[in-house]
Each structure stands twice: as C-alpha cells, then as structure tokens.
Amino acid sequence: MLLYRKANIKYISKRLGHKDIGVILQTYSHILDELEQAENMLLDQIMDDLYHTK
C-alpha cells in the first residue's frame, strides 16, 4: 500500500527493518512495474496534450 501511495522505497525498506532496498525491489517488483506503466501512460498523455492542442 505504501508503494501505491508513492512512499519512498528507502523509507519502506527501513520501516520494515531491511538492511537495504533489495528485498523490497525483489519482493514487490510486480507493483513497481505496474506503477511504472501508469507513469508511462501519464507521460504519454502529457506529451499528447502538449503536441495536439487545439
């Protein structure tokens, strides 16, 4: 839930007691991929809005 709320990965890792963010990156890579896809769609929309204004 913290990842979906855009919490910092380093903070999440520390909060869960991990030595580094590697555990978070491996365990929740599917969520990170999903968030990246959403960011890509957002950027595509922004660029589309910029170059296809009426």
Backbone as CSV, one residue per row, in Angstrom:
resi,resn,N_x,N_y,N_z,CA_x,CA_y,CA_z,C_x,C_y,C_z
1,MET,0.816,-1.188,0.000,0.000,0.000,0.000,0.863,1.255,0.000
2,LEU,1.988,1.169,0.693,2.883,2.331,0.722,3.427,2.651,-0.663
3,LEU,3.735,1.617,-1.432,4.227,1.849,-2.790,3.161,2.527,-3.640
4,TYR,1.930,2.073,-3.535,0.840,2.685,-4.298,0.603,4.129,-3.880
5,ARG,0.932,4.441,-2.627,0.755,5.811,-2.132,1.984,6.672,-2.390
6,LYS,2.946,6.120,-3.159,4.159,6.839,-3.577,5.149,7.090,-2.436
7,ALA,5.113,6.236,-1.414,6.098,6.354,-0.338,7.471,5.975,-0.885
8,ASN,8.484,6.601,-0.361,9.860,6.359,-0.779,10.269,4.922,-0.459
9,ILE,10.866,4.247,-1.431,11.271,2.846,-1.261,12.265,2.694,-0.111
10,LYS,13.166,3.625,0.007,14.150,3.574,1.086,13.454,3.641,2.452
11,TYR,12.461,4.500,2.556,11.702,4.620,3.797,10.971,3.310,4.114
12,ILE,10.325,2.739,3.094,9.589,1.484,3.283,10.532,0.392,3.763
13,SER,11.672,0.284,3.106,12.649,-0.734,3.464,13.102,-0.588,4.916
14,LYS,13.425,0.632,5.301,13.858,0.896,6.677,12.739,0.586,7.665
15,ARG,11.544,1.002,7.327,10.386,0.792,8.203,10.121,-0.698,8.434
16,LEU,10.373,-1.513,7.406,10.171,-2.960,7.527,11.379,-3.676,8.126
17,GLY,12.440,-2.923,8.388,13.614,-3.499,9.038,14.610,-4.172,8.116
18,HIS,14.548,-3.855,6.840,15.501,-4.433,5.890,16.784,-3.616,5.869
19,LYS,17.886,-4.307,5.614,19.193,-3.651,5.563,19.292,-2.704,4.363
20,ASP,18.717,-3.118,3.243,18.738,-2.291,2.036,17.435,-2.479,1.264
21,ILE,17.300,-1.764,0.162,16.053,-1.795,-0.590,15.917,-3.016,-1.503
22,GLY,16.950,-3.830,-1.592,16.931,-5.001,-2.479,15.759,-5.930,-2.224
23,VAL,15.440,-6.143,-0.974,14.328,-7.035,-0.632,13.018,-6.468,-1.164
24,ILE,12.823,-5.172,-0.994,11.614,-4.525,-1.488,11.553,-4.613,-3.011
25,LEU,12.667,-4.335,-3.659,12.705,-4.371,-5.121,12.385,-5.751,-5.662
26,GLN,12.897,-6.792,-5.016,12.647,-8.166,-5.483,11.227,-8.620,-5.149
27,THR,10.806,-8.352,-3.938,9.505,-8.845,-3.480,8.346,-8.153,-4.181
28,TYR,8.482,-6.875,-4.408,7.372,-6.099,-4.941,7.633,-5.568,-6.347
29,SER,8.457,-6.266,-7.100,8.793,-5.803,-8.451,7.552,-5.704,-9.330
30,HIS,6.572,-6.579,-9.125,5.348,-6.528,-9.933,4.584,-5.220,-9.680
31,ILE,4.607,-4.742,-8.453,3.947,-3.474,-8.149,4.722,-2.325,-8.767
32,LEU,6.042,-2.390,-8.676,6.872,-1.336,-9.265,6.680,-1.280,-10.777
33,ASP,6.546,-2.447,-11.413,6.289,-2.486,-12.852,4.941,-1.851,-13.184
34,GLU,3.953,-2.151,-12.364,2.616,-1.577,-12.563,2.644,-0.055,-12.414
35,LEU,3.360,0.427,-11.411,3.468,1.870,-11.204,4.222,2.535,-12.344
36,GLU,5.231,1.859,-12.864,5.978,2.402,-13.999,5.090,2.511,-15.238
37,GLN,4.262,1.511,-15.467,3.350,1.554,-16.604,2.378,2.730,-16.470
38,ALA,1.900,2.963,-15.258,0.994,4.092,-15.023,1.707,5.414,-15.291
39,GLU,2.964,5.516,-14.867,3.745,6.733,-15.120,3.972,6.927,-16.613
40,ASN,4.223,5.846,-17.331,4.407,5.927,-18.784,3.138,6.428,-19.463
41,MET,1.998,5.925,-19.019,0.727,6.366,-19.588,0.487,7.843,-19.294
42,LEU,0.835,8.270,-18.077,0.693,9.677,-17.716,1.580,10.555,-18.597
43,LEU,2.820,10.158,-18.792,3.733,10.928,-19.642,3.230,10.971,-21.082
44,ASP,2.737,9.839,-21.574,2.178,9.814,-22.929,1.028,10.812,-23.057
45,GLN,0.164,10.853,-22.039,-0.973,11.775,-22.073,-0.505,13.231,-22.041
46,ILE,0.489,13.513,-21.213,1.036,14.868,-21.126,1.617,15.296,-22.471
47,MET,2.401,14.414,-23.060,3.016,14.742,-24.355,1.947,14.906,-25.432
48,ASP,0.944,14.045,-25.385,-0.157,14.142,-26.343,-0.868,15.483,-26.188
49,ASP,-1.105,15.898,-24.955,-1.758,17.175,-24.699,-0.909,18.347,-25.205
50,LEU,0.400,18.256,-25.034,1.291,19.322,-25.463,1.315,19.489,-26.981
51,TYR,1.342,18.376,-27.679,1.543,18.437,-29.130,0.262,18.360,-29.941
52,HIS,-0.851,18.133,-29.289,-2.112,18.045,-30.016,-3.156,18.987,-29.419
53,THR,-2.700,20.162,-29.030,-3.640,21.155,-28.503,-4.396,21.777,-29.659
54,LYS,-5.584,22.211,-29.372,-6.438,22.799,-30.427,-6.304,24.281,-30.483
